[in-house]
C-alpha cells in the first residue's frame, strides 16, 4: 500500500500543476478578451460621446487595461 501511495503522489502533483497552469492561461485569456472588448467599444465612440462620459481618446488604453487587469501599480 505504501508503494502505491508513493507512486500516486507525483501524478497528483503533476495533475495539480497542469490544472493550475491551464486555469492561469484561461484567466489570462479572459482578461485579455475583456481588455480588447472594452478598448474596441470605447474606440467606437465619437469624441462627443467620450466627452459626455468624461473620457478622452488618449486614455482609452489605460481605462481598458484597468478594467481588465485592475488598477495600475
CHARMM internal coordinates of N, CA and C (Angstrom, degrees):
IC EDIT
DIST 1 N 1 CA 1.4481
DIST 1 CA 1 C 1.5293
ANGL 1 N 1 CA 1 C 111.21
DIST 1 C 2 N 1.3148
ANGL 1 CA 1 C 2 N 116.33
DIHE 1 N 1 CA 1 C 2 N -39.53
DIST 2 N 2 CA 1.4571
ANGL 1 C 2 N 2 CA 119.73
DIHE 1 CA 1 C 2 N 2 CA 179.90
DIST 2 CA 2 C 1.5191
ANGL 2 N 2 CA 2 C 111.23
DIHE 1 C 2 N 2 CA 2 C -62.49
DIST 2 C 3 N 1.3132
ANGL 2 CA 2 C 3 N 117.10
DIHE 2 N 2 CA 2 C 3 N -40.69
DIST 3 N 3 CA 1.4580
ANGL 2 C 3 N 3 CA 119.10
DIHE 2 CA 2 C 3 N 3 CA 179.96
DIST 3 CA 3 C 1.5229
ANGL 3 N 3 CA 3 C 111.35
DIHE 2 C 3 N 3 CA 3 C -66.29
DIST 3 C 4 N 1.3174
ANGL 3 CA 3 C 4 N 117.24
DIHE 3 N 3 CA 3 C 4 N -33.32
DIST 4 N 4 CA 1.4613
ANGL 3 C 4 N 4 CA 120.47
DIHE 3 CA 3 C 4 N 4 CA 177.47
DIST 4 CA 4 C 1.5276
ANGL 4 N 4 CA 4 C 110.49
DIHE 3 C 4 N 4 CA 4 C -65.62
DIST 4 C 5 N 1.3208
ANGL 4 CA 4 C 5 N 116.67
DIHE 4 N 4 CA 4 C 5 N -45.40
DIST 5 N 5 CA 1.4668
ANGL 4 C 5 N 5 CA 120.64
DIHE 4 CA 4 C 5 N 5 CA 179.13
DIST 5 CA 5 C 1.5256
ANGL 5 N 5 CA 5 C 110.29
DIHE 4 C 5 N 5 CA 5 C -62.86
DIST 5 C 6 N 1.3058
ANGL 5 CA 5 C 6 N 117.04
DIHE 5 N 5 CA 5 C 6 N -40.23
DIST 6 N 6 CA 1.4621
ANGL 5 C 6 N 6 CA 120.57
DIHE 5 CA 5 C 6 N 6 CA 179.78
DIST 6 CA 6 C 1.5246
ANGL 6 N 6 CA 6 C 110.73
DIHE 5 C 6 N 6 CA 6 C -67.24
DIST 6 C 7 N 1.3154
ANGL 6 CA 6 C 7 N 117.00
DIHE 6 N 6 CA 6 C 7 N -31.87
DIST 7 N 7 CA 1.4548
ANGL 6 C 7 N 7 CA 121.05
DIHE 6 CA 6 C 7 N 7 CA 179.42
DIST 7 CA 7 C 1.5261
ANGL 7 N 7 CA 7 C 111.20
DIHE 6 C 7 N 7 CA 7 C -73.50
DIST 7 C 8 N 1.3210
ANGL 7 CA 7 C 8 N 117.65
DIHE 7 N 7 CA 7 C 8 N -36.50
DIST 8 N 8 CA 1.4598
ANGL 7 C 8 N 8 CA 121.23
DIHE 7 CA 7 C 8 N 8 CA -177.15
DIST 8 CA 8 C 1.5272
ANGL 8 N 8 CA 8 C 112.91
DIHE 7 C 8 N 8 CA 8 C -77.27
DIST 8 C 9 N 1.2867
ANGL 8 CA 8 C 9 N 117.28
DIHE 8 N 8 CA 8 C 9 N -27.49
DIST 9 N 9 CA 1.4626
ANGL 8 C 9 N 9 CA 120.36
DIHE 8 CA 8 C 9 N 9 CA -175.91
DIST 9 CA 9 C 1.5348
ANGL 9 N 9 CA 9 C 113.28
DIHE 8 C 9 N 9 CA 9 C -56.01
DIST 9 C 10 N 1.3330
ANGL 9 CA 9 C 10 N 120.70
DIHE 9 N 9 CA 9 C 10 N -50.15
DIST 10 N 10 CA 1.4708
ANGL 9 C 10 N 10 CA 118.99
DIHE 9 CA 9 C 10 N 10 CA 178.66
DIST 10 CA 10 C 1.5291
ANGL 10 N 10 CA 10 C 112.42
DIHE 9 C 10 N 10 CA 10 C -61.55
DIST 10 C 11 N 1.3172
ANGL 10 CA 10 C 11 N 117.18
DIHE 10 N 10 CA 10 C 11 N -34.60
DIST 11 N 11 CA 1.4566
ANGL 10 C 11 N 11 CA 120.61
DIHE 10 CA 10 C 11 N 11 CA 178.67
DIST 11 CA 11 C 1.5203
ANGL 11 N 11 CA 11 C 110.56
DIHE 10 C 11 N 11 CA 11 C -63.68
DIST 11 C 12 N 1.3234
ANGL 11 CA 11 C 12 N 116.68
DIHE 11 N 11 CA 11 C 12 N -43.78
DIST 12 N 12 CA 1.4587
ANGL 11 C 12 N 12 CA 119.76
DIHE 11 CA 11 C 12 N 12 CA 179.20
DIST 12 CA 12 C 1.5257
ANGL 12 N 12 CA 12 C 110.60
DIHE 11 C 12 N 12 CA 12 C -64.44
DIST 12 C 13 N 1.3109
ANGL 12 CA 12 C 13 N 117.12
DIHE 12 N 12 CA 12 C 13 N -41.34
DIST 13 N 13 CA 1.4613
ANGL 12 C 13 N 13 CA 119.56
DIHE 12 CA 12 C 13 N 13 CA 178.62
DIST 13 CA 13 C 1.5253
ANGL 13 N 13 CA 13 C 111.26
DIHE 12 C 13 N 13 CA 13 C -64.26
DIST 13 C 14 N 1.3168
ANGL 13 CA 13 C 14 N 117.01
DIHE 13 N 13 CA 13 C 14 N -40.98
DIST 14 N 14 CA 1.4579
ANGL 13 C 14 N 14 CA 120.49
DIHE 13 CA 13 C 14 N 14 CA 177.23
DIST 14 CA 14 C 1.5232
ANGL 14 N 14 CA 14 C 109.75
DIHE 13 C 14 N 14 CA 14 C -63.65
DIST 14 C 15 N 1.3227
ANGL 14 CA 14 C 15 N 116.29
DIHE 14 N 14 CA 14 C 15 N -44.06
DIST 15 N 15 CA 1.4661
ANGL 14 C 15 N 15 CA 120.82
DIHE 14 CA 14 C 15 N 15 CA 179.15
DIST 15 CA 15 C 1.5255
ANGL 15 N 15 CA 15 C 110.32
DIHE 14 C 15 N 15 CA 15 C -60.49
DIST 15 C 16 N 1.3201
ANGL 15 CA 15 C 16 N 117.06
DIHE 15 N 15 CA 15 C 16 N -45.44
DIST 16 N 16 CA 1.4622
ANGL 15 C 16 N 16 CA 120.61
DIHE 15 CA 15 C 16 N 16 CA 179.68
DIST 16 CA 16 C 1.5281
ANGL 16 N 16 CA 16 C 111.08
DIHE 15 C 16 N 16 CA 16 C -64.82
DIST 16 C 17 N 1.3172
ANGL 16 CA 16 C 17 N 116.27
DIHE 16 N 16 CA 16 C 17 N -39.55
DIST 17 N 17 CA 1.4645
ANGL 16 C 17 N 17 CA 119.93
DIHE 16 CA 16 C 17 N 17 CA 179.21
DIST 17 CA 17 C 1.5263
ANGL 17 N 17 CA 17 C 111.36
DIHE 16 C 17 N 17 CA 17 C -64.49
DIST 17 C 18 N 1.3193
ANGL 17 CA 17 C 18 N 116.34
DIHE 17 N 17 CA 17 C 18 N -45.35
DIST 18 N 18 CA 1.4678
ANGL 17 C 18 N 18 CA 119.94
DIHE 17 CA 17 C 18 N 18 CA 178.76
DIST 18 CA 18 C 1.5196
ANGL 18 N 18 CA 18 C 111.02
DIHE 17 C 18 N 18 CA 18 C -63.86
DIST 18 C 19 N 1.3268
ANGL 18 CA 18 C 19 N 116.05
DIHE 18 N 18 CA 18 C 19 N -39.94
DIST 19 N 19 CA 1.4592
ANGL 18 C 19 N 19 CA 120.36
DIHE 18 CA 18 C 19 N 19 CA 178.41
DIST 19 CA 19 C 1.5306
ANGL 19 N 19 CA 19 C 110.34
DIHE 18 C 19 N 19 CA 19 C -61.55
DIST 19 C 20 N 1.3180
ANGL 19 CA 19 C 20 N 116.52
DIHE 19 N 19 CA 19 C 20 N -43.15
DIST 20 N 20 CA 1.4642
ANGL 19 C 20 N 20 CA 120.86
DIHE 19 CA 19 C 20 N 20 CA 179.56
DIST 20 CA 20 C 1.5277
ANGL 20 N 20 CA 20 C 110.89
DIHE 19 C 20 N 20 CA 20 C -64.84
DIST 20 C 21 N 1.3181
ANGL 20 CA 20 C 21 N 117.02
DIHE 20 N 20 CA 20 C 21 N -39.99
DIST 21 N 21 CA 1.4658
ANGL 20 C 21 N 21 CA 120.75
DIHE 20 CA 20 C 21 N 21 CA 178.79
DIST 21 CA 21 C 1.5246
ANGL 21 N 21 CA 21 C 110.37
DIHE 20 C 21 N 21 CA 21 C -63.95
DIST 21 C 22 N 1.3263
ANGL 21 CA 21 C 22 N 117.04
DIHE 21 N 21 CA 21 C 22 N -47.49
DIST 22 N 22 CA 1.4631
ANGL 21 C 22 N 22 CA 120.11
DIHE 21 CA 21 C 22 N 22 CA -179.76
DIST 22 CA 22 C 1.5225
ANGL 22 N 22 CA 22 C 111.20
DIHE 21 C 22 N 22 CA 22 C -64.46
DIST 22 C 23 N 1.3304
ANGL 22 CA 22 C 23 N 117.18
DIHE 22 N 22 CA 22 C 23 N -37.99
DIST 23 N 23 CA 1.4634
ANGL 22 C 23 N 23 CA 120.58
DIHE 22 CA 22 C 23 N 23 CA 178.23
DIST 23 CA 23 C 1.5303
ANGL 23 N 23 CA 23 C 109.59
DIHE 22 C 23 N 23 CA 23 C -63.37
DIST 23 C 24 N 1.3235
ANGL 23 CA 23 C 24 N 116.64
DIHE 23 N 23 CA 23 C 24 N -42.35
DIST 24 N 24 CA 1.4593
ANGL 23 C 24 N 24 CA 121.30
DIHE 23 CA 23 C 24 N 24 CA 179.79
DIST 24 CA 24 C 1.5298
ANGL 24 N 24 CA 24 C 111.26
DIHE 23 C 24 N 24 CA 24 C -64.26
DIST 24 C 25 N 1.3151
ANGL 24 CA 24 C 25 N 116.67
DIHE 24 N 24 CA 24 C 25 N -43.33
DIST 25 N 25 CA 1.4714
ANGL 24 C 25 N 25 CA 121.01
DIHE 24 CA 24 C 25 N 25 CA 178.25
DIST 25 CA 25 C 1.5256
ANGL 25 N 25 CA 25 C 110.03
DIHE 24 C 25 N 25 CA 25 C -62.99
DIST 25 C 26 N 1.3307
ANGL 25 CA 25 C 26 N 116.83
DIHE 25 N 25 CA 25 C 26 N -42.40
DIST 26 N 26 CA 1.4653
ANGL 25 C 26 N 26 CA 120.57
DIHE 25 CA 25 C 26 N 26 CA 179.68
DIST 26 CA 26 C 1.5274
ANGL 26 N 26 CA 26 C 110.74
DIHE 25 C 26 N 26 CA 26 C -63.94
DIST 26 C 27 N 1.3271
ANGL 26 CA 26 C 27 N 117.20
DIHE 26 N 26 CA 26 C 27 N -42.14
DIST 27 N 27 CA 1.4626
ANGL 26 C 27 N 27 CA 120.55
DIHE 26 CA 26 C 27 N 27 CA 178.55
DIST 27 CA 27 C 1.5270
ANGL 27 N 27 CA 27 C 110.95
DIHE 26 C 27 N 27 CA 27 C -64.70
DIST 27 C 28 N 1.3210
ANGL 27 CA 27 C 28 N 116.70
DIHE 27 N 27 CA 27 C 28 N -42.29
DIST 28 N 28 CA 1.4655
ANGL 27 C 28 N 28 CA 120.44
DIHE 27 CA 27 C 28 N 28 CA 177.97
DIST 28 CA 28 C 1.5253
ANGL 28 N 28 CA 28 C 111.20
DIHE 27 C 28 N 28 CA 28 C -62.29
DIST 28 C 29 N 1.3283
ANGL 28 CA 28 C 29 N 116.45
DIHE 28 N 28 CA 28 C 29 N -41.92
DIST 29 N 29 CA 1.4638
ANGL 28 C 29 N 29 CA 120.96
DIHE 28 CA 28 C 29 N 29 CA 179.63
DIST 29 CA 29 C 1.5262
ANGL 29 N 29 CA 29 C 110.52
DIHE 28 C 29 N 29 CA 29 C -64.20
DIST 29 C 30 N 1.3368
ANGL 29 CA 29 C 30 N 116.30
DIHE 29 N 29 CA 29 C 30 N -41.50
DIST 30 N 30 CA 1.4628
ANGL 29 C 30 N 30 CA 120.56
DIHE 29 CA 29 C 30 N 30 CA 178.73
DIST 30 CA 30 C 1.5241
ANGL 30 N 30 CA 30 C 110.36
DIHE 29 C 30 N 30 CA 30 C -63.19
DIST 30 C 31 N 1.3222
ANGL 30 CA 30 C 31 N 116.81
DIHE 30 N 30 CA 30 C 31 N -44.57
DIST 31 N 31 CA 1.4716
ANGL 30 C 31 N 31 CA 120.02
DIHE 30 CA 30 C 31 N 31 CA 178.47
DIST 31 CA 31 C 1.5288
ANGL 31 N 31 CA 31 C 111.09
DIHE 30 C 31 N 31 CA 31 C -62.16
DIST 31 C 32 N 1.3226
ANGL 31 CA 31 C 32 N 116.33
DIHE 31 N 31 CA 31 C 32 N -41.08
DIST 32 N 32 CA 1.4666
ANGL 31 C 32 N 32 CA 119.29
DIHE 31 CA 31 C 32 N 32 CA 179.27
DIST 32 CA 32 C 1.5287
ANGL 32 N 32 CA 32 C 110.80
DIHE 31 C 32 N 32 CA 32 C -63.70
DIST 32 C 33 N 1.3266
ANGL 32 CA 32 C 33 N 117.33
DIHE 32 N 32 CA 32 C 33 N -41.02
DIST 33 N 33 CA 1.4696
ANGL 32 C 33 N 33 CA 120.60
DIHE 32 CA 32 C 33 N 33 CA 178.58
DIST 33 CA 33 C 1.5234
ANGL 33 N 33 CA 33 C 110.62
DIHE 32 C 33 N 33 CA 33 C -62.73
DIST 33 C 34 N 1.3377
ANGL 33 CA 33 C 34 N 116.99
DIHE 33 N 33 CA 33 C 34 N -41.31
DIST 34 N 34 CA 1.4641
ANGL 33 C 34 N 34 CA 120.54
DIHE 33 CA 33 C 34 N 34 CA 178.05
DIST 34 CA 34 C 1.5274
ANGL 34 N 34 CA 34 C 109.84
DIHE 33 C 34 N 34 CA 34 C -62.63
DIST 34 C 35 N 1.3362
ANGL 34 CA 34 C 35 N 116.46
DIHE 34 N 34 CA 34 C 35 N -44.25
DIST 35 N 35 CA 1.4677
ANGL 34 C 35 N 35 CA 121.33
DIHE 34 CA 34 C 35 N 35 CA 178.28
DIST 35 CA 35 C 1.5282
ANGL 35 N 35 CA 35 C 110.71
DIHE 34 C 35 N 35 CA 35 C -58.88
DIST 35 C 36 N 1.3233
ANGL 35 CA 35 C 36 N 116.20
DIHE 35 N 35 CA 35 C 36 N -50.73
DIST 36 N 36 CA 1.4659
ANGL 35 C 36 N 36 CA 120.97
DIHE 35 CA 35 C 36 N 36 CA -176.65
DIST 36 CA 36 C 1.5244
ANGL 36 N 36 CA 36 C 111.39
DIHE 35 C 36 N 36 CA 36 C -63.73
DIST 36 C 37 N 1.3244
ANGL 36 CA 36 C 37 N 117.06
DIHE 36 N 36 CA 36 C 37 N -41.98
DIST 37 N 37 CA 1.4638
ANGL 36 C 37 N 37 CA 120.21
DIHE 36 CA 36 C 37 N 37 CA -179.34
DIST 37 CA 37 C 1.5306
ANGL 37 N 37 CA 37 C 110.68
DIHE 36 C 37 N 37 CA 37 C -66.94
DIST 37 C 38 N 1.3190
ANGL 37 CA 37 C 38 N 117.01
DIHE 37 N 37 CA 37 C 38 N -44.60
DIST 38 N 38 CA 1.4647
ANGL 37 C 38 N 38 CA 120.66
DIHE 37 CA 37 C 38 N 38 CA 179.27
DIST 38 CA 38 C 1.5220
ANGL 38 N 38 CA 38 C 110.69
DIHE 37 C 38 N 38 CA 38 C -60.58
DIST 38 C 39 N 1.3222
ANGL 38 CA 38 C 39 N 116.06
DIHE 38 N 38 CA 38 C 39 N -46.58
DIST 39 N 39 CA 1.4681
ANGL 38 C 39 N 39 CA 120.94
DIHE 38 CA 38 C 39 N 39 CA 179.99
DIST 39 CA 39 C 1.5268
ANGL 39 N 39 CA 39 C 110.80
DIHE 38 C 39 N 39 CA 39 C -61.68
DIST 39 C 40 N 1.3292
ANGL 39 CA 39 C 40 N 116.62
DIHE 39 N 39 CA 39 C 40 N -45.81
DIST 40 N 40 CA 1.4665
ANGL 39 C 40 N 40 CA 121.14
DIHE 39 CA 39 C 40 N 40 CA -179.04
DIST 40 CA 40 C 1.5328
ANGL 40 N 40 CA 40 C 110.90
DIHE 39 C 40 N 40 CA 40 C -61.40
DIST 40 C 41 N 1.3347
ANGL 40 CA 40 C 41 N 116.62
DIHE 40 N 40 CA 40 C 41 N -44.36
DIST 41 N 41 CA 1.4621
ANGL 40 C 41 N 41 CA 119.74
DIHE 40 CA 40 C 41 N 41 CA -178.13
DIST 41 CA 41 C 1.5291
ANGL 41 N 41 CA 41 C 111.71
DIHE 40 C 41 N 41 CA 41 C -67.49
DIST 41 C 42 N 1.3266
ANGL 41 CA 41 C 42 N 116.78
DIHE 41 N 41 CA 41 C 42 N -40.29
DIST 42 N 42 CA 1.4636
ANGL 41 C 42 N 42 CA 118.94
DIHE 41 CA 41 C 42 N 42 CA 178.93
DIST 42 CA 42 C 1.5228
ANGL 42 N 42 CA 42 C 111.62
DIHE 41 C 42 N 42 CA 42 C -69.40
DIST 42 C 43 N 1.3203
ANGL 42 CA 42 C 43 N 117.25
DIHE 42 N 42 CA 42 C 43 N -37.54
DIST 43 N 43 CA 1.4662
ANGL 42 C 43 N 43 CA 120.14
DIHE 42 CA 42 C 43 N 43 CA 178.60
DIST 43 CA 43 C 1.5240
ANGL 43 N 43 CA 43 C 112.14
DIHE 42 C 43 N 43 CA 43 C -66.55
DIST 43 C 44 N 1.3229
ANGL 43 CA 43 C 44 N 117.42
DIHE 43 N 43 CA 43 C 44 N -22.44
DIST 44 N 44 CA 1.4617
ANGL 43 C 44 N 44 CA 121.07
DIHE 43 CA 43 C 44 N 44 CA 179.63
DIST 44 CA 44 C 1.5323
ANGL 44 N 44 CA 44 C 112.00
DIHE 43 C 44 N 44 CA 44 C -77.93
DIST 44 C 45 N 1.3293
ANGL 44 CA 44 C 45 N 116.96
DIHE 44 N 44 CA 44 C 45 N -14.85
DIST 45 N 45 CA 1.4610
ANGL 44 C 45 N 45 CA 120.10
DIHE 44 CA 44 C 45 N 45 CA -179.50
DIST 45 CA 45 C 1.5259
ANGL 45 N 45 CA 45 C 110.75
DIHE 44 C 45 N 45 CA 45 C -76.16
DIST 45 C 46 N 1.3168
ANGL 45 CA 45 C 46 N 115.14
DIHE 45 N 45 CA 45 C 46 N 150.97
DIST 46 N 46 CA 1.4693
ANGL 45 C 46 N 46 CA 120.31
DIHE 45 CA 45 C 46 N 46 CA 176.69
DIST 46 CA 46 C 1.5289
ANGL 46 N 46 CA 46 C 109.24
DIHE 45 C 46 N 46 CA 46 C -77.50
DIST 46 C 47 N 1.3245
ANGL 46 CA 46 C 47 N 115.32
DIHE 46 N 46 CA 46 C 47 N 168.17
DIST 47 N 47 CA 1.4725
ANGL 46 C 47 N 47 CA 120.07
DIHE 46 CA 46 C 47 N 47 CA 177.55
DIST 47 CA 47 C 1.5275
ANGL 47 N 47 CA 47 C 110.33
DIHE 46 C 47 N 47 CA 47 C -58.93
DIST 47 C 48 N 1.3104
ANGL 47 CA 47 C 48 N 116.15
DIHE 47 N 47 CA 47 C 48 N -39.58
DIST 48 N 48 CA 1.4737
ANGL 47 C 48 N 48 CA 121.45
DIHE 47 CA 47 C 48 N 48 CA -179.64
DIST 48 CA 48 C 1.5231
ANGL 48 N 48 CA 48 C 110.97
DIHE 47 C 48 N 48 CA 48 C -64.12
DIST 48 C 49 N 1.3263
ANGL 48 CA 48 C 49 N 116.69
DIHE 48 N 48 CA 48 C 49 N -44.58
DIST 49 N 49 CA 1.4650
ANGL 48 C 49 N 49 CA 120.34
DIHE 48 CA 48 C 49 N 49 CA 179.50
DIST 49 CA 49 C 1.5286
ANGL 49 N 49 CA 49 C 111.16
DIHE 48 C 49 N 49 CA 49 C -64.59
DIST 49 C 50 N 1.3191
ANGL 49 CA 49 C 50 N 116.07
DIHE 49 N 49 CA 49 C 50 N -40.44
DIST 50 N 50 CA 1.4625
ANGL 49 C 50 N 50 CA 119.42
DIHE 49 CA 49 C 50 N 50 CA 177.16
DIST 50 CA 50 C 1.5275
ANGL 50 N 50 CA 50 C 110.49
DIHE 49 C 50 N 50 CA 50 C -63.23
DIST 50 C 51 N 1.3195
ANGL 50 CA 50 C 51 N 116.11
DIHE 50 N 50 CA 50 C 51 N -43.09
DIST 51 N 51 CA 1.4596
ANGL 50 C 51 N 51 CA 120.85
DIHE 50 CA 50 C 51 N 51 CA 179.02
DIST 51 CA 51 C 1.5278
ANGL 51 N 51 CA 51 C 110.67
DIHE 50 C 51 N 51 CA 51 C -61.80
DIST 51 C 52 N 1.3229
ANGL 51 CA 51 C 52 N 116.69
DIHE 51 N 51 CA 51 C 52 N -40.20
DIST 52 N 52 CA 1.4665
ANGL 51 C 52 N 52 CA 121.16
DIHE 51 CA 51 C 52 N 52 CA 179.77
DIST 52 CA 52 C 1.5287
ANGL 52 N 52 CA 52 C 112.45
DIHE 51 C 52 N 52 CA 52 C -60.78
DIST 52 C 53 N 1.3198
ANGL 52 CA 52 C 53 N 117.04
DIHE 52 N 52 CA 52 C 53 N -32.62
DIST 53 N 53 CA 1.4689
ANGL 52 C 53 N 53 CA 119.45
DIHE 52 CA 52 C 53 N 53 CA -179.72
DIST 53 CA 53 C 1.5339
ANGL 53 N 53 CA 53 C 111.91
DIHE 52 C 53 N 53 CA 53 C -99.30
DIST 53 C 54 N 1.3246
ANGL 53 CA 53 C 54 N 115.41
DIHE 53 N 53 CA 53 C 54 N 8.99
DIST 54 N 54 CA 1.4561
ANGL 53 C 54 N 54 CA 120.09
DIHE 53 CA 53 C 54 N 54 CA 173.83
DIST 54 CA 54 C 1.5146
ANGL 54 N 54 CA 54 C 115.50
DIHE 53 C 54 N 54 CA 54 C 79.00
DIST 54 C 55 N 1.3230
ANGL 54 CA 54 C 55 N 116.85
DIHE 54 N 54 CA 54 C 55 N 28.08
DIST 55 N 55 CA 1.4627
ANGL 54 C 55 N 55 CA 120.85
DIHE 54 CA 54 C 55 N 55 CA 179.35
DIST 55 CA 55 C 1.5174
ANGL 55 N 55 CA 55 C 110.89
DIHE 54 C 55 N 55 CA 55 C -118.68
DIST 55 C 56 N 1.3109
ANGL 55 CA 55 C 56 N 114.78
DIHE 55 N 55 CA 55 C 56 N 156.01
DIST 56 N 56 CA 1.4595
ANGL 55 C 56 N 56 CA 121.59
DIHE 55 CA 55 C 56 N 56 CA 172.10
DIST 56 CA 56 C 1.5250
ANGL 56 N 56 CA 56 C 107.30
DIHE 55 C 56 N 56 CA 56 C -116.76
DIST 56 C 57 N 1.3008
ANGL 56 CA 56 C 57 N 115.98
DIHE 56 N 56 CA 56 C 57 N 151.57
DIST 57 N 57 CA 1.4637
ANGL 56 C 57 N 57 CA 119.99
DIHE 56 CA 56 C 57 N 57 CA -178.02
DIST 57 CA 57 C 1.5315
ANGL 57 N 57 CA 57 C 112.20
DIHE 56 C 57 N 57 CA 57 C -58.09
DIST 57 C 58 N 1.3323
ANGL 57 CA 57 C 58 N 116.82
DIHE 57 N 57 CA 57 C 58 N -32.23
DIST 58 N 58 CA 1.4682
ANGL 57 C 58 N 58 CA 119.58
DIHE 57 CA 57 C 58 N 58 CA -176.99
DIST 58 CA 58 C 1.5265
ANGL 58 N 58 CA 58 C 113.30
DIHE 57 C 58 N 58 CA 58 C -69.09
DIST 58 C 59 N 1.3464
ANGL 58 CA 58 C 59 N 118.96
DIHE 58 N 58 CA 58 C 59 N -18.54
DIST 59 N 59 CA 1.4614
ANGL 58 C 59 N 59 CA 118.12
DIHE 58 CA 58 C 59 N 59 CA -179.37
DIST 59 CA 59 C 1.5287
ANGL 59 N 59 CA 59 C 113.95
DIHE 58 C 59 N 59 CA 59 C -106.79
DIST 59 C 60 N 1.3227
ANGL 59 CA 59 C 60 N 117.07
DIHE 59 N 59 CA 59 C 60 N 15.69
DIST 60 N 60 CA 1.4655
ANGL 59 C 60 N 60 CA 120.74
DIHE 59 CA 59 C 60 N 60 CA 178.00
DIST 60 CA 60 C 1.5244
ANGL 60 N 60 CA 60 C 110.94
DIHE 59 C 60 N 60 CA 60 C -62.55
DIST 60 C 61 N 1.3233
ANGL 60 CA 60 C 61 N 116.89
DIHE 60 N 60 CA 60 C 61 N -45.93
DIST 61 N 61 CA 1.4705
ANGL 60 C 61 N 61 CA 119.85
DIHE 60 CA 60 C 61 N 61 CA -178.84
DIST 61 CA 61 C 1.5220
ANGL 61 N 61 CA 61 C 111.63
DIHE 60 C 61 N 61 CA 61 C -60.64
DIST 61 C 62 N 1.3265
ANGL 61 CA 61 C 62 N 116.31
DIHE 61 N 61 CA 61 C 62 N -42.80
DIST 62 N 62 CA 1.4645
ANGL 61 C 62 N 62 CA 119.90
DIHE 61 CA 61 C 62 N 62 CA 179.32
DIST 62 CA 62 C 1.5255
ANGL 62 N 62 CA 62 C 111.21
DIHE 61 C 62 N 62 CA 62 C -62.98
DIST 62 C 63 N 1.3218
ANGL 62 CA 62 C 63 N 116.53
DIHE 62 N 62 CA 62 C 63 N -43.14
DIST 63 N 63 CA 1.4563
ANGL 62 C 63 N 63 CA 120.17
DIHE 62 CA 62 C 63 N 63 CA -179.64
DIST 63 CA 63 C 1.5262
ANGL 63 N 63 CA 63 C 111.37
DIHE 62 C 63 N 63 CA 63 C -66.55
DIST 63 C 64 N 1.3165
ANGL 63 CA 63 C 64 N 117.28
DIHE 63 N 63 CA 63 C 64 N -41.28
DIST 64 N 64 CA 1.4666
ANGL 63 C 64 N 64 CA 120.76
DIHE 63 CA 63 C 64 N 64 CA 178.14
DIST 64 CA 64 C 1.5265
ANGL 64 N 64 CA 64 C 110.25
DIHE 63 C 64 N 64 CA 64 C -63.12
DIST 64 C 65 N 1.3217
ANGL 64 CA 64 C 65 N 116.35
DIHE 64 N 64 CA 64 C 65 N -41.61
DIST 65 N 65 CA 1.4714
ANGL 64 C 65 N 65 CA 120.58
DIHE 64 CA 64 C 65 N 65 CA 178.62
DIST 65 CA 65 C 1.5266
ANGL 65 N 65 CA 65 C 110.44
DIHE 64 C 65 N 65 CA 65 C -63.88
DIST 65 C 66 N 1.3189
ANGL 65 CA 65 C 66 N 116.65
DIHE 65 N 65 CA 65 C 66 N -44.66
DIST 66 N 66 CA 1.4603
ANGL 65 C 66 N 66 CA 120.98
DIHE 65 CA 65 C 66 N 66 CA 179.49
DIST 66 CA 66 C 1.5259
ANGL 66 N 66 CA 66 C 111.08
DIHE 65 C 66 N 66 CA 66 C -63.53
DIST 66 C 67 N 1.3189
ANGL 66 CA 66 C 67 N 117.23
DIHE 66 N 66 CA 66 C 67 N -38.62
DIST 67 N 67 CA 1.4603
ANGL 66 C 67 N 67 CA 121.27
DIHE 66 CA 66 C 67 N 67 CA 178.80
DIST 67 CA 67 C 1.5217
ANGL 67 N 67 CA 67 C 111.19
DIHE 66 C 67 N 67 CA 67 C -63.18
DIST 67 C 68 N 1.3114
ANGL 67 CA 67 C 68 N 116.91
DIHE 67 N 67 CA 67 C 68 N -42.89
DIST 68 N 68 CA 1.4655
ANGL 67 C 68 N 68 CA 120.87
DIHE 67 CA 67 C 68 N 68 CA -175.51
DIST 68 CA 68 C 1.5216
ANGL 68 N 68 CA 68 C 113.49
DIHE 67 C 68 N 68 CA 68 C -82.95
DIST 68 C 69 N 1.3185
ANGL 68 CA 68 C 69 N 116.79
DIHE 68 N 68 CA 68 C 69 N -40.48
DIST 69 N 69 CA 1.4664
ANGL 68 C 69 N 69 CA 120.29
DIHE 68 CA 68 C 69 N 69 CA -170.31
DIST 69 CA 69 C 1.5248
ANGL 69 N 69 CA 69 C 113.79
DIHE 68 C 69 N 69 CA 69 C -112.62
DIST 69 C 70 N 1.3149
ANGL 69 CA 69 C 70 N 117.50
DIHE 69 N 69 CA 69 C 70 N -3.82
DIST 70 N 70 CA 1.4587
ANGL 69 C 70 N 70 CA 119.94
DIHE 69 CA 69 C 70 N 70 CA -176.94
DIST 70 CA 70 C 1.5163
ANGL 70 N 70 CA 70 C 110.54
DIHE 69 C 70 N 70 CA 70 C 94.84
DIST 70 C 71 N 1.3146
ANGL 70 CA 70 C 71 N 115.40
DIHE 70 N 70 CA 70 C 71 N 177.97
DIST 71 N 71 CA 1.4619
ANGL 70 C 71 N 71 CA 119.24
DIHE 70 CA 70 C 71 N 71 CA -176.35
DIST 71 CA 71 C 1.5180
ANGL 71 N 71 CA 71 C 111.25
DIHE 70 C 71 N 71 CA 71 C -67.38
DIST 71 C 72 N 1.3149
ANGL 71 CA 71 C 72 N 114.23
DIHE 71 N 71 CA 71 C 72 N 151.55
DIST 72 N 72 CA 1.4682
ANGL 71 C 72 N 72 CA 120.03
DIHE 71 CA 71 C 72 N 72 CA 178.71
DIST 72 CA 72 C 1.5187
ANGL 72 N 72 CA 72 C 109.15
DIHE 71 C 72 N 72 CA 72 C -71.81
DIST 72 C 73 N 1.3215
ANGL 72 CA 72 C 73 N 114.67
DIHE 72 N 72 CA 72 C 73 N 146.40
DIST 73 N 73 CA 1.4719
ANGL 72 C 73 N 73 CA 118.71
DIHE 72 CA 72 C 73 N 73 CA 179.25
DIST 73 CA 73 C 1.4907
ANGL 73 N 73 CA 73 C 110.67
DIHE 72 C 73 N 73 CA 73 C -106.66
END
COOR INIT
IC SEED 1 N 1 CA 1 C
IC BUILD
